[in-house]
Amino acid sequence: MVAFKVNDGERGAWSVLLVSGELDLVTSPVLRQRVHDVVAEGQHSLVLDLSEVLFCDSSGVGVLIAARRLIRSCQGHLRVVLPAQGAVDGSHVNRVLGALGVRRLFDVYPDVMAATEEDPEEEADPLSA
């Protein structure tokens, strides 16, 4: 069994949560709480690095969608790292989100560096487009 972990970090104006292991019914509440903690601390620019997630079930997808909703309600910015190749043999989360038709809901980047290049304040307001 692979241990589930969520590590906190910052890169520029972005909070970064590096998630590793299996994102499922047992572990998804941990990620949900960490996202809520980040927002409660006043940080509304968040990168979820899912490149080390080996498995994701529907409860994990639900947490990702809830995180998107929460960040948007704060007029914040959420970016998700989903490399085409990652988590050993390919990004499982990328495939799951694509199969469910919800990948388009997320601003997806290949790595943390690309996700954090722009300052979130310089980003165009997605609601004004």
Buried (B, 14 or more C-beta within 10 A) or exposed (E): EEEBEBEEEEEEBBBBBBBBBBBBEEBBEBBBEBBEBBBEEEBBBBBBBBBBBBBBBEBBBEBBBBBBEBBBEBEBBBBBBBBEEBBEEEBBBBEBBEEEEBBEBBEBBBEBEBBBEBEBEEEEEEEEE
